[in-house]
Amino acid sequence: MSQVFRELLKKVGSGSHTAKSLSRSEAATAGRLLLTQAATPAQIGAFLIAHRIKRPTPEELAGLLDAYADLGPCLPALPNRQPLAVLGCPYDGRSRTAPVTVITALLLAVAGVPVLLHGGDRMPTKAGLPLIDIWRYWQLPLDRLSLDQVDRLLQQTNLGFLYLPRHFPQAAALVPYREEIGKRPPLATVELLWCPYAGPAHLMSGFVHPPTETVALAALAQRGTALVTTVKGLEGGVDLPRSRTAIIGLRESDGSWQRLLLYPQNYGFSREDPPLMTESAYLKSLTALLQGDRCPLYESAVWNGGFYLWRLGGCDSLEQGFSKARSLISEGHLLAHLDRLRQAVASLT
């Protein structure tokens, strides 16, 4: 048993009236003891559920991110120092709405914006469709790449994927606790804010509840993360909804912040989010989209792709972003880039 961890656990787990928040340095210590499993399984499970009930503070999230930075992988800065887009999505995937995150990533990569995704396998508590299963369906074994190969793939194709079980096994070892405690622990929020990259980055982070956005922005400010886009996205991810107003937060490198509300009907989009019917039908529809088919995913792909192309400097206006997304899809550029990814992965492995 870790006596140090026991004292930290006592602080956060003392109940609604006597529990205390950890300082940033204490949270970083707790994070390291969690990741190295110096704490016992009983201590780890108790901490994760107690911390969820108490709710993490910005200092605690910043400290846990410090621990991830200390023990986790970190890709080196790209040679041209171009800002990298990091798409922070829930690791337990999607179960109700059809994701277009990978299409957004391909659109950005084709447009010259480097993109990094990260995640693991099917994960509790939702056990929804994870990103890695989409890449596997497209015959892209991104889970088999070493960290150096991920870096080289990113340089060659503008797209990289960090696979938790291979690249951060300490964090992957904590995944079973999610099933055992039956709830997402605060580490699920940390994953949305994690930026495993050494160069200039623009972090995209999804959220569900407004208080989460407030705490996340404060934690990222403590960590010195300047460029941030928060999205009240579908199922907590970064996919913009069409069935409701898209609520977005924009923080610039100078620290300024503004709220952006996007109404899909104002730009000619219908107000319907495509459901995730069966995963096999969804994956076939996703491939059809790459081939230029205007399937039910098409409008969501353009809606999201256009926004992110504009936000990340690929276009001067939202309207230009939507137009560019449509042309890149219809002219087969995404399908061609997928082939380039396959060739690059084959050469690396």
C-alpha positions in Angstrom: 0.0 0.0 0.0 1.2 3.5 -0.8 1.1 5.7 2.3 1.5 8.8 0.1 -1.5 7.8 -2.0 -3.5 7.0 1.1 -3.1 10.5 2.4 -4.2 11.9 -1.0 -7.2 9.6 -1.1 -8.2 10.7 2.4 -8.4 14.3 1.2 -10.7 13.7 -1.8 -12.7 10.8 -0.2 -13.7 12.2 3.1 -17.3 13.1 2.2 -19.3 16.0 1.0 -18.6 18.2 4.1 -14.9 17.4 4.8 -13.4 16.5 1.5 -10.6 18.8 0.2 -9.2 19.4 -3.2 -5.7 18.5 -4.1 -3.1 21.1 -5.1 -1.7 20.8 -8.6 1.5 19.1 -7.3 -0.5 16.7 -5.2 -2.7 15.8 -8.1 0.4 15.2 -10.3 1.7 12.9 -7.5 -1.6 11.1 -7.4 -1.5 10.8 -11.2 1.9 9.3 -11.2 1.0 6.8 -8.5 -2.1 5.8 -10.5 -0.2 5.4 -13.7 2.6 3.4 -12.2 0.1 1.4 -10.1 2.2 2.1 -7.0 -1.2 2.4 -5.3 -3.1 -0.8 -4.7 -6.2 -1.7 -6.7 -8.4 -0.9 -3.8 -6.8 2.6 -3.5 -7.1 3.2 -7.2 -10.8 2.3 -7.4 -11.6 4.3 -4.3 -9.8 7.3 -5.6 -11.4 7.2 -9.1 -14.9 7.0 -7.8 -14.3 9.5 -4.9 -12.8 12.0 -7.3 -15.7 11.6 -9.7 -18.2 12.3 -6.9 -16.2 15.3 -5.6 -15.6 16.6 -9.2 -12.1 17.6 -10.2 -10.9 21.2 -9.9 -8.8 23.0 -12.6 -5.7 22.5 -10.4 -6.4 18.8 -10.1 -6.9 18.4 -13.9 -3.7 20.3 -14.5 -1.8 18.1 -12.1 -3.2 14.9 -13.7 -2.2 16.3 -17.1 1.3 16.9 -15.7 1.5 13.2 -14.8 0.4 12.3 -18.3 3.1 14.5 -19.7 5.7 13.0 -17.4 5.0 9.4 -18.1 3.2 9.3 -21.4 4.4 9.5 -25.0 5.1 12.8 -26.7 5.6 13.3 -30.4 8.4 15.7 -31.4 7.6 19.0 -33.1 7.2 18.9 -36.8 10.2 20.2 -38.7 8.3 23.2 -40.1 6.8 24.0 -36.6 3.4 24.2 -38.2 0.6 24.1 -35.5 -0.9 20.7 -35.1 -4.6 20.1 -34.6 -5.3 17.6 -31.7 -8.8 16.2 -31.8 -9.8 15.2 -28.2 -12.6 12.6 -28.4 -14.1 10.4 -25.7 -12.3 7.1 -25.7 -15.4 5.1 -25.0 -16.6 6.0 -28.5 -20.1 6.6 -29.9 -23.2 4.5 -29.6 -26.1 6.8 -30.7 -24.9 9.1 -33.5 -22.7 8.4 -36.5 -19.2 10.0 -36.1 -17.5 11.9 -38.8 -14.4 12.7 -36.8 -12.1 10.6 -39.1 -13.6 12.4 -42.1 -12.7 15.8 -40.5 -9.2 14.5 -39.9 -8.8 13.4 -43.5 -10.1 16.8 -44.8 -7.7 18.7 -42.7 -4.8 16.4 -43.7 -5.5 16.9 -47.4 -5.8 20.6 -46.9 -2.3 20.7 -45.3 -3.2 20.9 -41.7 -1.4 18.2 -39.6 -3.8 16.3 -37.3 -3.3 14.0 -34.3 -5.9 11.6 -32.9 -5.5 9.4 -29.9 -7.6 6.6 -28.3 -7.8 2.9 -27.5 -10.0 -0.1 -28.1 -13.7 -0.5 -27.2 -13.9 0.8 -23.7 -16.3 0.9 -20.7 -18.6 2.4 -19.8 -20.3 3.1 -23.1 -18.2 0.6 -25.1 -19.2 2.5 -28.2 -17.4 2.5 -31.6 -13.8 3.6 -31.1 -11.8 5.4 -33.8 -9.2 2.6 -34.1 -12.0 0.3 -35.4 -12.7 2.6 -38.3 -9.0 2.7 -39.2 -8.8 -1.1 -39.0 -11.9 -1.4 -41.3 -10.0 0.7 -43.8 -7.1 -1.7 -43.5 -4.9 0.8 -41.7 -3.2 -1.0 -38.8 -2.3 2.2 -37.0 -2.3 0.3 -33.7 0.8 -1.6 -34.8 3.0 1.5 -35.4 5.8 2.4 -33.0 6.0 6.0 -31.7 8.8 6.8 -34.1 6.6 5.4 -37.0 3.7 7.5 -35.9 5.9 10.6 -36.1 7.1 9.6 -39.6 3.6 8.9 -40.7 2.5 12.4 -39.4 5.3 14.0 -41.3 4.5 12.1 -44.6 0.7 12.3 -44.5 -0.3 15.1 -42.0 -2.1 12.5 -39.9 -1.1 10.5 -36.8 -2.8 8.3 -34.3 -1.6 7.4 -30.8 -2.9 4.0 -29.7 -3.2 3.8 -25.9 -2.4 0.1 -25.4 0.9 0.4 -27.4 2.0 3.9 -26.8 0.8 4.5 -23.3 0.3 1.1 -21.6 0.3 2.7 -18.1 -2.9 4.6 -19.0 -4.4 1.6 -20.8 -3.8 -0.5 -17.6 -6.3 1.7 -15.8 -9.1 1.1 -18.3 -10.6 -2.0 -16.5 -11.4 0.2 -13.5 -14.0 1.9 -15.6 -16.0 -1.3 -15.8 -15.5 -2.1 -12.2 -16.6 1.2 -10.8 -19.4 1.5 -13.4 -18.7 5.2 -14.2 -16.3 7.4 -16.2 -13.6 8.5 -13.9 -12.1 12.1 -14.1 -9.3 10.5 -16.2 -11.9 10.5 -19.1 -11.8 14.3 -18.9 -8.0 14.3 -18.8 -8.1 12.3 -22.1 -10.1 15.1 -23.8 -7.5 17.6 -22.8 -4.3 15.6 -23.3 -1.9 17.0 -25.9 0.9 14.5 -26.5 2.9 16.8 -28.8 6.0 18.9 -28.2 5.4 21.6 -30.8 2.8 24.3 -31.2 -0.7 22.8 -31.1 -4.4 23.7 -31.4 -6.4 21.6 -29.0 -10.0 20.7 -30.0 -11.9 19.4 -27.0 -15.5 18.1 -26.7 -17.7 18.5 -23.7 -21.2 17.7 -22.6 -21.9 19.8 -19.5 -21.1 23.5 -19.4 -19.2 23.3 -16.0 -16.8 20.9 -17.6 -15.9 23.4 -20.3 -15.2 26.1 -17.6 -13.0 23.8 -15.5 -11.2 22.4 -18.6 -10.4 25.9 -19.9 -9.0 26.9 -16.5 -6.9 23.7 -16.3 -5.5 24.3 -19.8 -4.6 27.9 -19.0 -2.6 26.6 -16.0 -0.8 24.2 -18.4 0.0 27.0 -20.8 -2.2 25.6 -23.6 -3.0 28.7 -25.6 -5.0 27.8 -28.7 -8.1 25.9 -27.7 -11.5 25.2 -29.3 -14.2 23.7 -27.1 -17.2 22.0 -28.7 -20.5 20.9 -27.1 -20.4 18.1 -29.5 -22.2 14.9 -30.2 -21.8 12.5 -27.3 -19.1 14.6 -25.8 -16.9 14.5 -28.9 -15.8 17.3 -31.3 -18.4 16.5 -34.0 -20.6 19.6 -34.4 -24.4 18.7 -34.1 -26.9 19.6 -36.7 -30.0 18.8 -34.7 -29.3 21.8 -32.4 -27.3 24.9 -32.2 -23.5 24.2 -32.3 -22.1 25.8 -29.1 -18.4 26.5 -29.5 -15.7 28.3 -27.5 -12.7 29.9 -29.2 -9.6 30.8 -27.3 -6.8 32.4 -29.2 -3.1 32.4 -28.6 -3.3 35.9 -27.0 -5.6 34.6 -24.3 -8.8 36.2 -25.7 -11.9 34.1 -25.7 -15.3 34.3 -27.4 -18.4 32.2 -27.7 -19.6 31.1 -31.1 -23.1 29.9 -31.9 -23.6 28.2 -35.2 -27.1 27.5 -36.6 -26.9 24.9 -39.3 -30.1 26.1 -41.0 -28.5 29.5 -41.6 -26.0 27.7 -43.9 -28.4 25.5 -45.7 -28.0 22.3 -43.7 -30.8 20.2 -42.5 -31.3 19.8 -38.7 -30.8 16.1 -38.3 -27.9 14.2 -36.9 -27.4 10.8 -38.7 -28.0 8.0 -36.2 -25.6 5.1 -35.7 -27.8 2.3 -36.8 -25.6 -0.8 -37.1 -21.8 -0.4 -37.1 -21.4 -2.5 -40.2 -23.9 -0.3 -42.1 -22.2 2.8 -40.8 -18.8 1.7 -41.9 -20.1 0.9 -45.4 -21.7 4.3 -45.5 -18.5 6.0 -44.4 -16.6 4.3 -47.3 -19.3 5.4 -49.7 -18.9 8.9 -48.5 -15.2 8.8 -49.4 -16.2 7.7 -52.9 -18.3 10.8 -53.3 -21.7 9.3 -52.5 -24.1 11.9 -50.9 -25.1 9.4 -48.2 -26.7 10.5 -44.9 -23.3 11.3 -43.5 -22.5 13.8 -46.3 -24.1 16.9 -44.7 -22.5 16.2 -41.3 -19.1 15.7 -43.0 -19.3 19.0 -44.8 -20.7 20.8 -41.8 -17.8 19.7 -39.6 -15.1 19.8 -42.3 -16.0 23.3 -43.3 -16.0 24.6 -39.7 -12.6 23.0 -38.9 -11.0 24.1 -42.2 -12.0 27.7 -41.3 -11.0 27.5 -37.7 -7.6 26.1 -38.5 -6.8 28.6 -41.1 -7.5 26.6 -44.2 -10.2 29.0 -45.4 -11.0 32.7 -44.9 -14.7 32.1 -44.1 -17.1 29.4 -43.0 -18.8 29.5 -46.5 -15.4 28.9 -48.1 -14.8 26.1 -45.7 -18.1 24.3 -46.6 -17.3 24.8 -50.3 -13.8 23.4 -49.9 -15.1 20.4 -47.9 -17.6 19.6 -50.7 -15.0 19.8 -53.4 -12.5 17.7 -51.6 -15.0 15.0 -51.0 -16.7 15.0 -54.4 -13.4 15.1 -56.3 -12.0 12.0 -54.5 -9.2 13.7 -52.6 -10.1 11.9 -49.3 -10.1 8.5 -51.0 -6.8 9.2 -52.6 -5.3 10.3 -49.3 -6.5 7.1 -47.7 -4.5 5.2 -50.3 -1.5 7.3 -49.5 -1.9 6.5 -45.8 -2.1 2.8 -46.6 1.1 3.0 -48.7 2.9 5.0 -46.0 1.9 2.5 -43.3 3.0 -0.4 -45.5 6.4 1.2 -46.1 6.8 1.9 -42.4 5.9 -1.6 -41.2 
